[in-house]
């Protein structure tokens, strides 16, 4: 029986015989009895197993090390210890031994930096056990949200010959033997007959699905070959990119807000112990923060208004806020504190935003939006897309892009194009927000960053 | 209102006013009235919209072309035509015009080959609309199955420095400017400081999660740089790889069978119209095939027994079946027909299987299994994994693999390793099976094959 199931039904299991399989997390043996702190990884809770010298193999059991895989049959009973219930063992069987050099011993709390070095073992610790379970639950919540509302899940291509944003540094994908290259590269000999890269976004392709299914979303890996070593950048990460036809910027914000609240609520309800753990050991007040988000009404305000508020603030800024420019982390922080809640900043200066965003009548801004969240900064970004063929072409030309390279994308505007919008959410940003674990390297099982590609 | 919602409640909507937004799929205009075949892509069903000269813009409406995006307000009523219900339009508004060169006209049925050339438009056709919706529904069913049973969803790394199978041709990932390479490549200058590739499987990494969470599954893209142009091979495809601790080969087969039946049942229940469409236009008898699978008990038989049956068969084989060797497509077909249902072929000759598979006591076979399904051949492959450290090392050495390169994987056997098993299912194979659409290029939105990387 899984521990998850056992704990869900534990009241009915008192005095009943149960068999579990899992691992020893800690072990204290006395002369005539012992306690095993036991977990099978199906839930955050551990089971205390009590055994005594009545067992045939008592001596062998007392020698079992932390990390061993065991199978235990026993009786569930109320406990007089700090836990409510425990198991009195009738039989303990060693399934898999654990070497003495096992790095996860009970004594001392290993640092997160050390645990990154043994990433293949860290999900066995309480912290990472909780992080990656929440990651799984949040991923499911996202699918559930969109599927129950009729969105079609779209698998965007990963290897691509086009660059969505016209920017973003990309990884090249090739089968050409590099050590045989002499001077110019003949891409007709490459696997796809042309130069290819790993995608930085599935948005443009997702728009083709929005024009067919009205509502679509991606949930898949994306890549950036940026040489930046920060807490929030990884070279490989997962993104959610919904795209909705017949939806303007206001509708887009409605969906962003509704989806985020749904996912946070789902995690609060389905990862009770994990959230309690983070609240205790990682970020005090995490649970309150999440509950507050669910119950708040997100503010919607123009970028220009935000700059005005920042300029009027009695703060000694490191970066002076300016109309027509991007805002810095310190500004994001100020503005969420100013409104005491999540803030949609909308209608951004067009010169700092992507070519496909809807040009506003003022000629200066685009219908773009960033969601700023207390304690985490930017969590999502979206925009209404430019549906006007001519405006899109002229913007691309202005930016030095070749419209021919995206003829299929432009054709979406010629073949029944309509008002449509979408947004992107970095999945790891969400997990950082949900867990309080503030380094992206600690919320991806096997993170890829400059110079790091293990496992 | 979405058409999906509209059709779900249509009886209650009769004589009510409703507004819909979507696209013109076909249009017949008479002198004083007209019919628009309308779809918004939220379901397979189309809505017939009837309009007449009472509308102010009647003349303009009669000129609307196939592909146009429109907004229609009208009254739902019972229809005297072939459909049960229709909408009598009160107002029709053009939201997005469609150019005359729009390739998806009503006349003539475009070939699948032609539609591949315009992959960005093909989800608008009835066939592909159904294929990619079923793809989305099936993906959700898979998540639902595993999540409801407590599996942790694991995102395997895509860029990797290790080669899971020791085989598989791989794509290289690099940021080294290829045209500047002179002779030997200095990988210390590459993004990750070493040579990296795109993963061919997340299994080995998934095993690290199985040893922490007991039950885990991957669902993500995998890559093969094989230069093969067949109906079943793509260079980029999605795989599901569950991995379960304390589970042997028999338990593995239980899960494979249970999961497949669940997913097929879910799709049958949630994609009624799509399955009916495939049954009518793509594969006669598809629905029966799927229903039969749900109700069948899968046969479990040793590879050796299969060879015996094949050898005794009065068939003029193209490839002679042999003990100790792989079986061919014609054999797979024969064996599923012989048993008239799905067949697990287990305990395969070790020399044709991967290094990590559990070595059976006979010294000749491994605890591997392939699931053969009528009409589709191999749909899944799995195995119990070798949990014995020494046996695993000696097998790797036998095969010329360097155990040091996978020390973390081997350590799983030293640190509380236990009996465990897993399997892999190519997601596109499943979609081919579910839809009857027999070319992998037609079940992936933007397929990547040798020489092809568009969009």
Interface residues (C-beta under 8 A of the other chain):
Chain A: X2 X4 X5 X21 X22 X23 X24 X40 X41 X42 X43 X67 X68 X69 X71 X95 X96 X97 X98 X99 X102 X120 X121 X123 X124 X129 X132 X133 X135 X136 X137 X139 X140 X143 X147 X150 X151 X152 X153 X154 X155 X156 X157 X158 X159 X160 X161 X162 X169 X171 X172 X173 X174 X175 X176 X178 X179 X181 X182 X183 X184 X185 X191 X192 X193 X194 X196 X198 X205 X208 X209 X211 X212 X213 X214 X215 X220 X221 X223 X225 X227 X235 X236 X238 X245 X246 X387 X408 X409 X411 X412 X413 X414 X415 X416 X417 X418 X419 X444 X445 X446 X448 X450 X451 X452 X453 X454 X455
Chain B: X2 X4 X5 X21 X22 X23 X24 X40 X41 X42 X43 X67 X68 X69 X71 X95 X96 X97 X98 X99 X102 X120 X121 X123 X124 X129 X132 X133 X135 X136 X137 X139 X140 X143 X147 X150 X151 X152 X153 X154 X155 X156 X157 X158 X159 X160 X161 X162 X169 X171 X172 X173 X174 X175 X176 X178 X179 X181 X182 X183 X184 X185 X191 X192 X193 X194 X196 X198 X205 X208 X209 X211 X212 X213 X214 X215 X220 X221 X223 X225 X227 X235 X236 X238 X245 X246 X387 X408 X409 X411 X412 X413 X414 X415 X416 X417 X418 X419 X444 X445 X446 X448 X450 X451 X452 X453 X454 X455
